[in-house]
Amino acid sequence: MAGAAEEAGAAGDHAGSVQAVDRRDAAGGLGRAAQAAAHGERIFERLLDEHGANEISYQMVRGYVAGRREEIRVQAGRGVVEAFVPQTHKPGAEAEVDFGDVTVRLGGEVMTCYLFAFRLSYSGKAVRREQGTEANTLVICGAVVTPSLKGRGLAGETLKALRQTAEEAGLVQVIAPVRPTMKAQYPLTPIETFMRWSREDGMALDPWIRTHQRLGAEILAAAPTSQTMTGTVAEWEQWTGMTFPESGDYVIPGGLSLLRVDRSADHGVYREPNIWMRHS
């Protein structure tokens, strides 16, 4: 420890000398990056010869030169300056697109699909289209209706439009993960049980499932963990307007399943179930 303290003190005493020698050598040797090691040795030798800096080690000089080299390049306009540029986007002004192959399991059957993802930068909302390698399936992964426009039947119209898009593209079926709206009234009931509940007329108990059924869709399978959402205990208390005094499972407003809270880990996780349905 004493030796380290003495070296640090020596470096402080000769900092001006190191910088002066380094500036002179760097000005003449900025374009000789391959000679970086020799550059450090040259500075060290000049410190010994010109300033009598016998208490400074070569390792100290080499470490200083390594840090200063990039700073000098930046000052000379030849380096990379790190910066953070915040991005803002106007509605509809920009979007991100990605695509590739994915493997999914539907109703116990493994299918290789082609995924096309379209994400709006302003809202963060995304639309994804997946089709089989033989181009026979359109997979709807999400649709959002603006709250102020709900109650106008737009969800059903969107579904019809996507079915028509699939038909025009020659796709024989449409797969959709359906979020049963009435499930929030039965958060303790497994999704596998809920999706089998029906009315006297044979139609599903849930109104959103019925909308799909009226358009000719059939239930394929449950999706027990269609979405997973995590956050701190404080975040979940803010999001739900509730208090979670101890670890455990909680019923939350609008939740289709339970929120699991672990106060010791300051963590809450909510896994929302959906139902896979197929239109053909």
Disulfide bonds with the S-S distance in Angstrom:
none
